Each structure stands twice: as structure tokens, then as C-alpha cells.
Amino acid sequence: MSKILRIGSYLLGRQATPLHSKSLVRSLVSTRAEIKLLQRRSLNTTSFLSQQQDINRSTGFLNGSSAVYIEELYQSWLTNPDSVHKSWDVYFRNYSVQVPPTLGQSQQVPASDLNKLLDLLRQVSPTGLMVDKSRASISSSEEQQVEDHLNLYALIRSYQIRGHKKAKLDPLGLNSSIDVTQESVQDLDPEFYSFAESDLDRVFKLPQTTFIGGAEQRLTLREILKRLGNVYCKSIGLEYMYINSYEKCNWIRQQFEKPSSGALTDEEKKRTLKRLIRATRFEEYLAETWSSEKRFGVEGCEVLIPAMKMVIDTVSTHGVDTVIMGMPHRGRLNVLANITRKPLEEIFCEFDSKLSPSEEGSGDVKYHLGTMTERINRATNSMIKLVVVANPSHLEAVNPVVQGKAKSEQFYRGDYDGEKVMSMILHGDAAFAGQGVVYETFHLSDLPAYTTHGTVHIVVNNQIGFTTDPRSSRSSPYCTDVARVVNAPIFHVNADDPEAVMHVCKVAAEWRTKFKKDVVIDLVCYRKMGHNEVDEPMFTNPFMYKSIKKQIQVLKKYSDKLIGENTVQKEWYDVSEHLI
């Protein structure tokens, strides 16, 4: 007891009395029991970790690094058991599968049933399912077939992830200003996966994670490569595989991979051509009439007007009746004239002081002004309200203003899901990458108190910021990479291909109405004039502007194409030009 009292005095910091002894004894006994319990738990944990290491060594292919691949195979197997190799069919039928597989933990699988599959998977590298044939011992044609199908699935996935790296996005053909890293892509070549020339005419079964086959489930490797190239490596570059939703990724694949998914009807082609004529002739009239005035025209990206109209037409068919828009100064006059149909006399009065405006002006310059109009949308024959928010010069500063205006309109109308009111914001490429307010606004986009239930962002990517080359103005490969932080899909498109632009805009509008999330359209174009019409860009960017001077106007290219394929007649085109 005296020993306990001495210990108690030390712990209490004062003289302990016999009254403390009983409680102190109980505490010491309890502490000793807890120590023994911790020791037992430590031994059990050590034993458990040792067992897990043995399991991981035997079934390493089921760990987190292959989670996405195995989940896609499992989803495919649930839909159609014949869509996967029979070894996977055996596995999925006989063993429980975690969806998604738990990161860092594996399930113990008896090697007796899966020896053949495990031997094959051990030959596979973690980077791209590329088999090192020098170390692999292929013992049968069946194992070779499994290996080739695994390689094919990896090839298709590489196109879905990195096909945009080879897309023909630049109308100027320079390609150095779009993806500034200029990274070479090796895993889009069949040779990377050990396919030879003799394999091109072999028939392969397509996985459920692609829709390039349409109604066909089997295609030759040659046809598979052709269709993948048409989808991912032509005028459209898709970035969406970072989105952590199988449903959303699959939806995007369906919109672009299905055969003939991007085809326009003859009526849609004619409507696109008419809108191109209006946009082009408006800029030409201003240039001829007020040649020394700043107007920040949209020459080089005239397809912006048909693109915006396609977005508005599509959302209007889904019930949207109000579109709140914000934009910088470039192209604003054309948007006011051809999108909102602001009276032309009001626009022209801003150029000539001798002309008297029909109403009192704001005092700001003409390419900062906004407007609000209500008009009939001819595509749906329904009324729609179009608002362009005034922007006092500082480019992206208008973004939160647009979102606030859209949010307030949704609130007061009781439009709690964004079914009636939506926002659309235009950006310049340099400002989109360079101004912090863009990042801040994106991070407000999905907060319950701030969300406007999805915004369509259109980047007018003329591959230059004032006079600065993109390689000297940003560290990210694309100017649109900031949008990846909110899992927004990014659709890059060559602005000299109007039909590709129309398809992208239609899909973007459908995405917004279906998922109520942000989406980005990157219109890769060029700036025909300098920063404004009185600048001479040959002093600061001679290499780029030598190419621009050789460019054929997009209206000329597209009209010749439609006349050549007999979609429109030359007489119809001439009449349309005179009527506009």
C-alpha cells in the first residue's frame, strides 16, 4: 500500500492519502488490462497485414490501378456475358466483385481456376496493356487471341483519352498554339500494341465501352482504326475521360462514336449557311463603311454566330425560354445584331456622331454595351428572351455578373432546376487561361446556393492574346484546362468546319439540359485583323499572319462545299446573299 501511495503522490503532484488508494488501484489494474488488449490487437494487425501481402502478391491485377478497367469489363459482362472473354466470364460468375474494386485491397481468388488468365495478365505492362513478346510464352492460339483483344481494348481506350492530341484543330495548320506541349502520342499507333500489317484485316469483337460499330459487334482492325480516327482525330477533339461518372462518359461516347452521329440534315446545312452569310456580310459592311473605327470584329471566327444560334435552338426545344449571355468585346457587335437582333440603327449610331440614336446612350463605347430583347425563335416557333450583359472592358469580369443575373431570375421565377433560364458565356483563349475570376466562377458552379444548373462556355480561341503567343502565356497544354476542375467536358473543334461546329454545339446544349452541368466548346480559329482594326499584326506576329493572309474565308469554303454536293444551288446562294 505504501508503494501505491508513493506512486499516487507522484501522479497527483501532492501528498496522497489512504483515501486515494482504492481508486488508484482500480485505475492501475484497468490500465494494465488496456495495455494487454493493445498488445493483442497489434499482434492481430501484424498477422492480418502479412496475410494481405500474400494475397496481393497472388492477385495483384485486382488492385486499385486496374479498377476502372475491371469495372468496365464487369459492366459489359452484366449487359452481355458473351461480350467478354470466357476467362472473365468464369471469374464474374464464380466470385463476388466489388464495384468499384476497393483501392489497395484485393480479393483472394483460387489460382486453380484462373491460372491461364493470371499468366497472361502478368505479361501485361501497367501503362497500356502492351505485351513484351520477348518474355511472353504464348502456348496456344486461344491465349494469343486473349492477348490481342486486351491490346485492342487498350487501343480503343487510348483514342478515347488522347485522340484529341492528333485532331486537326488548327485552321492555319500551324498546330503549335493549341496544345503548347506538342507532346508526341505513341499509343494511338497499332504497332505500339504489337499489331502488324497482317493483323489489319483480322476481325475483332468490339467491347461494350465503344459505339463505333453501330449495329455491328465485330469489325476488322482496319475499319476500327478508320472509325476511331474519324471520331477522335479529325475536326473535333474530345476531352471527357477524366469525368468520374460512367454514365456521363458513356453518354458522350454515344453522341460522337455512333456512325453518322454528326450528320446534319439539308435544312440544317442551309440554315447554317444563311447564318454564316449574315455574320460575314455584317462585318464586311462595318469594315467598308467605318474603316478607321475600332469595332473588334469577329473575322476569322464567323462561325461563332451559327454556333450560338445552334445552342439557343437546341435548349429552346427543351423548354428554356431565357438565355443570359456575357462576353468580351470581340464579336459583340455581331452578336448584338445577329443573335439578339438589336436594331441596326442603334448600333450604327454609335459609329457616327452625326446620326442621332433613338434613345439615350450609356456613354460607354459601342463594343461594351449590352441589350435585352424578346423574339420568336424560328427553329421552335416559341418566344425566347435573350440578354447580353454589358461588360466594362475587363474581359472575364462579367462572368459572376452573368451567373448572378441568371440565378436571380431562376429564383424569382421558381425555376429551381434551371429548366427555363440558363447562362451562356463567351471567352477569349488568353483570358480564359489567365484570369483568376474564371477559376473562381467555375468553383461556384455546383454550390447549392450559387449554381445556375449548368453554363455553356464558348471559347473564341484565336491562338493569341493581344500580341502574346500561347507558349509564352500559359503552362497548361490547352487554354481550356481550367474547366477540368469541375469535370466539365471540353469539346475542341476546328472553326473552319461549320458542320463539326454545329454538331459539337448541339451535343453541348443537350449535355446542359440533361445533366445540368457546365460544358466548354473550344472554337479554334484565328484573328484576321490585329488586336483591333487599326493595329498592324505583321510587326508583332509575322509568321502567323503570313498564314492568315493565305486563308480562304470560311463562308467561301462552306458555300462551295454545299454547292458541290448539290445541297444548295448557286442561284439559291446568290438570292440568299441579296436578301440578307
C-alpha positions in Angstrom: 0.0 0.0 0.0 2.8 2.4 0.8 4.2 1.8 -2.7 0.9 2.7 -4.2 0.7 5.8 -2.1 4.1 6.9 -3.4 3.1 6.3 -7.0 -0.2 8.3 -6.3 1.8 11.2 -4.8 3.9 11.3 -8.0 0.9 11.3 -10.3 -1.1 13.8 -8.3 1.7 16.2 -7.7 0.9 16.3 -4.0 0.8 14.0 -0.9 -1.6 11.1 -1.5 -3.7 9.8 1.4 -5.1 6.3 2.0 -8.5 7.6 0.7 -7.0 7.7 -2.8 -5.6 4.2 -2.6 -8.6 2.2 -3.7 -9.4 4.3 -6.8 -5.7 4.3 -7.7 -5.5 0.6 -7.6 -8.6 0.3 -9.8 -7.0 2.7 -12.3 -3.7 0.8 -12.4 -5.5 -2.5 -13.0 -7.6 -1.0 -15.8 -4.6 0.5 -17.4 -2.7 -2.8 -17.3 -5.7 -4.6 -19.0 -5.8 -1.9 -21.7 -2.1 -2.4 -22.4 -2.6 -6.2 -22.8 -5.6 -5.6 -25.2 -3.5 -3.2 -27.3 -0.7 -5.8 -27.5 -3.2 -8.5 -28.7 -4.5 -6.1 -31.4 -1.0 -5.2 -32.5 -0.3 -8.9 -33.0 -3.5 -9.5 -34.9 -2.9 -6.4 -37.1 0.6 -7.7 -37.9 -0.8 -11.1 -38.8 -3.5 -9.5 -41.0 -1.1 -7.3 -42.9 1.1 -10.4 -43.5 -1.8 -12.3 -44.9 -2.8 -9.3 -47.1 0.7 -9.1 -48.6 0.4 -12.8 -49.6 -3.0 -12.1 -51.1 -1.8 -9.1 -53.0 1.2 -11.0 -54.4 -1.1 -13.7 -55.8 -3.9 -11.4 -57.1 -2.2 -8.1 -57.9 -4.2 -7.5 -61.0 -7.3 -6.7 -58.9 -5.8 -3.7 -57.1 -6.8 -0.1 -57.5 -4.6 0.6 -60.5 -6.8 -1.6 -62.7 -10.1 -0.7 -61.0 -11.5 1.3 -63.9 -10.6 -1.4 -66.5 -12.1 -4.2 -64.4 -15.3 -2.2 -63.7 -15.9 -1.6 -67.4 -15.4 -5.3 -68.1 -17.8 -6.1 -65.3 -20.5 -3.6 -66.6 -20.1 -5.1 -70.1 -20.5 -8.6 -68.7 -23.7 -7.6 -66.8 -25.2 -6.4 -70.1 -24.0 -9.3 -72.2 -21.9 -12.2 -70.8 -20.7 -13.0 -74.3 -19.1 -9.6 -74.7 -16.0 -10.5 -72.5 -13.5 -13.4 -72.9 -14.7 -16.7 -71.3 -12.0 -16.5 -68.6 -13.5 -13.3 -67.3 -17.0 -14.9 -67.7 -15.8 -17.7 -65.4 -14.4 -15.2 -62.9 -17.5 -13.0 -62.8 -19.8 -16.0 -62.4 -17.9 -17.6 -59.6 -16.6 -14.8 -57.4 -18.1 -11.7 -55.9 -17.0 -8.5 -57.4 -16.6 -5.1 -55.7 -17.8 -2.2 -57.9 -15.7 -0.3 -57.9 -12.8 -2.6 -56.7 -11.6 -1.4 -53.3 -8.4 0.6 -53.7 -5.4 -1.0 -52.1 -7.2 -4.3 -51.3 -7.7 -7.4 -53.3 -9.9 -10.4 -53.2 -8.4 -13.8 -52.9 -9.1 -15.9 -56.0 -8.2 -19.6 -56.2 -5.4 -19.9 -58.7 -6.6 -23.3 -59.8 -9.5 -21.7 -61.8 -7.6 -18.7 -63.2 -4.0 -19.8 -63.8 -4.2 -19.2 -67.5 -5.7 -15.7 -67.1 -3.2 -14.7 -64.4 -0.3 -15.9 -66.6 -1.5 -13.7 -69.4 -2.1 -10.7 -67.1 1.4 -10.9 -65.6 2.8 -10.4 -69.1 0.9 -7.1 -69.4 2.5 -3.8 -68.6 0.6 -1.4 -66.3 0.9 1.5 -68.7 -1.1 0.3 -71.7 -1.6 -3.4 -71.7 1.4 -3.7 -74.1 2.8 -7.3 -74.1 6.5 -7.9 -74.2 6.6 -10.8 -76.6 10.3 -11.5 -75.9 9.4 -12.6 -72.4 5.9 -14.0 -73.1 5.5 -17.6 -73.8 2.4 -18.0 -76.0 1.4 -21.6 -75.9 -1.9 -21.6 -77.8 -3.9 -19.6 -80.3 -6.5 -19.0 -77.6 -4.0 -17.2 -75.4 -2.9 -15.2 -78.4 -6.4 -14.2 -79.1 -6.9 -13.1 -75.5 -3.7 -11.0 -75.7 -4.8 -9.3 -78.9 -8.2 -8.5 -77.6 -6.8 -6.9 -74.5 -4.5 -4.9 -76.7 -7.4 -3.8 -78.9 -9.4 -2.7 -75.9 -6.4 -0.6 -74.7 -6.0 0.9 -78.2 -9.7 2.0 -78.2 -9.3 3.5 -74.8 -6.2 5.4 -75.8 -8.2 7.0 -78.6 -10.9 8.0 -76.2 -8.4 9.5 -73.8 -5.8 11.1 -76.1 -7.2 11.1 -79.6 -7.6 14.9 -79.3 -3.8 15.1 -79.5 -3.9 14.1 -83.2 -7.1 16.0 -84.1 -6.8 18.5 -87.0 -8.0 21.5 -85.0 -6.0 24.5 -86.3 -7.5 26.2 -89.5 -4.0 27.7 -90.1 -2.3 24.3 -90.0 0.4 25.6 -87.5 -0.7 23.4 -84.5 1.9 25.0 -82.3 -0.5 27.3 -80.4 -3.3 24.9 -79.5 -1.6 22.2 -77.4 1.6 24.1 -76.3 3.3 20.9 -75.0 3.4 19.4 -78.6 3.6 16.0 -76.9 4.1 13.1 -79.3 1.4 10.4 -78.8 2.7 6.9 -79.4 -0.2 4.8 -78.0 -2.5 5.7 -80.9 -0.5 3.6 -83.3 -1.4 -0.1 -83.6 2.4 -1.0 -83.7 2.6 0.2 -80.0 0.3 -2.8 -79.2 2.3 -5.3 -81.3 -0.2 -5.3 -84.1 1.4 -5.9 -87.5 0.3 -5.1 -91.1 -1.0 -8.6 -91.4 -3.4 -8.0 -88.5 -5.3 -5.2 -90.2 -7.8 -7.5 -91.9 -8.4 -9.7 -88.8 -11.9 -9.4 -87.3 -12.2 -8.4 -83.6 -15.1 -8.3 -81.3 -15.8 -4.8 -80.0 -16.1 -4.1 -76.3 -19.2 -2.5 -74.7 -17.2 0.7 -74.0 -17.4 1.9 -77.6 -20.2 2.6 -80.1 -18.2 2.8 -83.3 -19.7 -0.4 -84.5 -23.2 0.8 -84.5 -25.3 -2.3 -85.1 -22.2 -4.4 -85.8 -20.4 -6.1 -83.0 -17.4 -7.3 -85.0 -15.1 -5.2 -87.3 -11.7 -5.6 -88.9 -8.9 -3.8 -87.2 -8.5 -1.6 -90.3 -12.1 -0.5 -90.0 -11.8 0.0 -86.3 -8.8 2.3 -86.8 -10.6 4.2 -89.5 -13.7 4.9 -87.4 -11.7 5.8 -84.3 -9.8 8.3 -86.5 -12.9 9.8 -87.9 -14.4 10.3 -84.4 -11.4 11.5 -82.4 -8.7 12.8 -84.9 -10.5 14.9 -87.4 -12.1 18.3 -86.9 -13.2 17.5 -83.3 -11.0 16.8 -80.3 -12.8 15.4 -77.3 -11.7 15.6 -73.6 -14.0 13.8 -71.3 -12.5 10.6 -70.0 -11.4 12.3 -66.7 -15.1 12.6 -65.7 -15.6 10.3 -62.8 -19.1 9.1 -64.0 -19.5 6.0 -66.2 -23.0 7.3 -67.2 -21.7 10.7 -68.4 -18.7 9.2 -70.3 -20.9 6.7 -71.9 -23.4 9.3 -73.0 -20.7 11.4 -74.6 -19.3 8.3 -76.4 -22.8 7.6 -77.8 -23.1 11.2 -79.1 -19.9 11.1 -81.1 -19.0 7.5 -81.8 -22.2 6.2 -83.3 -21.9 6.1 -87.1 -23.4 9.2 -88.8 -24.0 10.8 -85.4 -22.7 14.2 -86.6 -24.6 14.4 -89.9 -26.7 17.4 -90.5 -29.9 17.5 -92.5 -30.1 19.5 -95.7 -32.3 22.0 -93.9 -29.8 22.4 -91.1 -27.0 22.9 -93.6 -28.9 25.7 -95.4 -29.7 27.4 -92.1 -26.1 27.3 -91.1 -25.1 28.8 -94.4 -27.6 31.6 -94.1 -26.3 32.5 -90.6 -22.7 32.4 -91.9 -23.8 34.9 -94.6 -25.3 37.3 -92.1 -22.3 37.2 -89.8 -19.8 37.7 -92.7 -21.6 40.4 -94.5 -22.2 42.4 -91.3 -18.5 42.6 -90.6 -17.8 43.5 -94.2 -20.3 46.3 -94.2 -18.8 47.8 -91.0 -15.3 47.5 -92.4 -16.2 49.3 -95.6 -18.3 52.0 -94.0 -16.2 52.8 -91.0 -12.7 51.5 -92.0 -10.8 53.5 -89.4 -13.1 52.7 -86.4 -12.4 50.2 -83.7 -15.1 47.5 -83.7 -13.3 44.3 -82.5 -14.8 42.3 -85.3 -15.2 38.5 -85.3 -13.4 37.9 -88.7 -11.7 34.6 -88.6 -14.4 33.1 -86.4 -17.6 34.0 -88.2 -18.9 30.5 -87.3 -19.4 31.9 -83.8 -22.8 33.3 -84.8 -24.3 30.0 -86.2 -22.7 28.2 -83.1 -24.5 30.4 -80.6 -27.8 30.1 -82.6 -27.5 26.3 -82.6 -27.1 26.3 -78.8 -30.1 28.5 -78.4 -32.2 26.5 -80.8 -31.4 23.2 -79.0 -32.1 24.4 -75.5 -35.3 26.1 -76.7 -36.6 22.7 -77.8 -36.1 21.5 -74.2 -38.2 24.4 -72.7 -35.6 27.1 -72.0 -37.1 30.5 -72.7 -34.4 32.8 -71.3 -30.7 32.9 -72.1 -28.4 35.2 -70.1 -25.2 35.9 -72.0 -21.9 37.5 -71.2 -18.9 38.1 -73.5 -15.8 40.2 -74.0 -15.6 42.9 -76.7 -14.5 40.8 -79.7 -17.6 39.9 -81.8 -20.0 41.8 -79.5 -21.5 44.0 -82.3 -22.1 40.9 -84.4 -23.8 39.1 -81.5 -26.0 42.1 -80.8 -27.0 42.4 -84.4 -27.5 38.7 -85.4 -28.2 36.9 -82.1 -30.4 39.3 -80.1 -31.4 41.3 -83.2 -30.8 44.7 -81.6 -32.0 47.3 -84.1 -29.2 48.1 -86.6 -29.8 51.9 -86.4 -28.9 51.8 -82.7 -25.7 50.0 -83.5 -24.7 52.3 -86.4 -25.5 55.5 -84.4 -22.5 54.5 -82.1 -20.2 54.8 -85.1 -21.3 58.2 -86.4 -21.8 61.2 -84.2 -24.0 62.8 -86.9 -26.6 60.1 -86.5 -29.0 60.6 -83.6 -29.7 57.5 -81.5 -33.3 56.6 -80.9 -32.7 56.5 -77.1 -30.2 58.0 -74.6 -26.9 56.1 -74.6 -24.9 55.0 -71.6 -21.7 56.9 -72.5 -19.7 53.7 -72.8 -18.0 52.6 -76.1 -20.1 50.6 -78.5 -18.4 47.3 -78.0 -19.1 47.2 -74.3 -22.8 47.7 -74.4 -25.5 45.1 -73.8 -29.1 44.6 -74.6 -32.3 42.6 -73.9 -34.8 41.5 -76.5 -37.7 39.1 -76.7 -38.3 37.5 -80.1 -39.6 34.3 -81.7 -37.1 31.5 -82.1 -37.8 30.3 -85.7 -36.5 26.8 -85.0 -39.1 26.2 -82.3 -41.7 28.9 -83.1 -41.6 29.9 -79.4 -40.8 33.2 -77.6 -37.4 33.5 -76.1 -35.7 36.3 -74.1 -32.1 37.0 -75.0 -29.9 39.1 -72.7 -26.4 40.3 -73.3 -24.9 41.8 -70.2 -22.8 45.0 -70.6 -19.1 44.4 -69.9 -16.9 47.3 -68.9 -13.8 46.3 -70.7 -12.2 43.8 -68.3 -13.0 40.6 -70.3 -13.8 37.9 -67.8 -15.1 40.2 -65.0 -18.6 39.8 -66.4 -18.7 36.0 -65.6 -20.0 36.2 -62.0 -22.4 39.0 -63.1 -23.9 36.7 -65.7 -24.3 33.9 -63.2 -25.8 36.2 -60.5 -28.3 37.6 -63.0 -29.3 34.0 -64.2 -29.5 32.8 -60.5 -31.8 35.7 -59.5 -34.1 35.2 -62.5 -34.3 31.5 -61.7 -35.0 32.3 -58.0 -37.8 34.8 -58.6 -39.4 32.6 -61.3 -39.3 29.5 -59.1 -37.0 27.8 -61.7 -35.2 25.7 -59.1 -33.7 23.2 -61.6 -32.7 25.6 -64.4 -35.4 24.3 -66.8 -36.4 27.8 -68.0 -33.4 30.0 -67.5 -29.8 29.3 -68.5 -26.5 31.2 -68.9 -24.0 31.2 -71.8 -20.6 32.9 -71.5 -18.1 33.7 -74.3 -14.4 33.8 -73.6 -11.1 34.7 -75.2 -8.4 32.0 -75.1 -5.8 34.0 -73.3 -8.2 35.5 -70.7 -9.8 32.1 -70.1 -6.4 30.6 -69.1 -5.1 33.8 -67.4 -7.7 35.4 -65.3 -8.4 34.1 -61.8 -12.1 35.0 -61.9 -12.7 32.2 -64.4 -11.4 29.6 -61.9 -13.4 31.2 -59.1 -16.6 31.2 -61.1 -16.2 27.6 -62.1 -15.9 26.6 -58.4 -19.2 28.4 -57.7 -20.9 26.5 -60.5 -22.1 23.5 -58.4 -22.6 25.0 -55.0 -26.3 24.7 -53.9 -26.5 28.5 -53.1 -24.9 29.6 -56.3 -25.5 27.1 -59.1 -27.3 28.1 -62.2 -27.6 24.4 -63.2 -25.1 24.4 -66.0 -23.4 27.0 -68.2 -22.4 26.7 -71.8 -18.9 28.2 -72.2 -17.7 29.1 -75.7 -14.0 30.0 -76.1 -13.2 32.0 -79.2 -9.7 30.6 -79.4 -7.8 32.8 -81.9 -4.5 31.4 -80.6 -3.1 34.7 -79.5 -3.6 37.1 -76.5 -3.2 40.7 -77.7 0.3 40.1 -79.2 1.4 37.2 -76.9 2.0 33.7 -78.2 0.3 31.0 -76.1 3.6 29.3 -75.5 4.6 32.4 -73.5 1.3 32.9 -71.7 0.2 29.6 -70.1 1.7 26.4 -68.6 -1.2 24.1 -69.3 -1.4 22.3 -72.7 -4.8 23.8 -73.6 -6.3 27.2 -72.7 -9.4 25.3 -71.5 -7.7 23.1 -68.9 -9.1 25.2 -66.1 -12.5 23.6 -66.8 -11.3 20.2 -65.8 -11.5 21.1 -62.1 -15.3 20.7 -62.2 -15.4 17.7 -64.5 -16.8 19.8 -67.4 -16.4 18.0 -70.8 -14.3 20.0 -73.3 -15.0 19.9 -77.0 -12.3 21.3 -79.2 -13.4 22.0 -82.8 -11.9 23.5 -85.9 -13.9 26.7 -86.6 -13.4 26.2 -90.4 -15.6 23.1 -90.3 -19.1 24.5 -89.7 -20.8 21.1 -89.7 -18.5 19.8 -87.0 -19.1 23.0 -85.0 -22.9 22.6 -85.3 -22.6 19.0 -84.0 -20.5 20.0 -81.1 -22.8 22.9 -80.1 -25.9 20.6 -80.3 -24.2 18.0 -78.1 -23.1 20.7 -75.6 -26.6 22.1 -75.4 -28.0 18.6 -74.9 -25.4 17.9 -72.1 -26.5 21.1 -70.3 -30.2 20.2 -70.5 -29.7 16.6 -69.5 -27.1 16.8 -66.7 -27.4 20.5 -65.6 -23.6 20.8 -65.6 -21.1 23.2 -67.2 -19.6 22.3 -70.7 -16.9 24.0 -72.7 -16.7 24.5 -76.5 -13.3 25.5 -77.7 -13.7 27.2 -81.1 -10.2 27.0 -82.6 -10.0 29.9 -85.1 -7.8 32.9 -85.9 -7.9 36.7 -85.7 -7.9 38.2 -89.2 -7.0 41.7 -88.1 -4.8 42.9 -85.3 -5.9 43.3 -81.7 -8.2 46.0 -83.2 -8.7 47.1 -86.7 -6.1 49.9 -86.6 -3.3 47.6 -85.4 -0.7 46.1 -87.8 -0.1 42.5 -86.6 2.7 41.8 -89.1 5.1 43.7 -86.8 4.5 41.5 -83.7 3.3 38.2 -85.2 4.6 37.9 -88.8 4.8 34.1 -89.0 1.1 33.6 -88.0 -0.2 36.5 -90.1 1.6 35.2 -93.3 -0.6 32.1 -92.9 -3.7 34.2 -92.1 -3.3 36.2 -95.3 -3.5 33.0 -97.3 -6.7 31.8 -95.7 -9.8 31.4 -97.7 -12.9 32.8 -95.9 -15.0 30.1 -94.2 -18.1 31.3 -96.0 -16.5 30.7 -99.3 -15.3 27.2 -98.3 -18.6 26.1 -97.0 -20.8 27.5 -99.8 -18.5 25.8 -102.4 -18.9 22.6 -100.5 -22.7 22.7 -100.3 -22.9 23.7 -104.0 -20.5 20.9 -105.0 -22.6 18.3 -103.2 -25.9 19.7 -104.6 -27.3 20.6 -101.2 -27.9 24.1 -102.5 -27.9 25.6 -105.9 -25.7 28.5 -107.0 -28.9 30.5 -107.7 -30.2 29.9 -104.2 -27.0 31.1 -102.7 -26.9 34.3 -104.7 -30.6 35.1 -103.8 -29.9 34.4 -100.1 -26.9 36.8 -100.2 -29.1 39.6 -101.6 -32.0 39.0 -99.2 -29.7 39.4 -96.2 
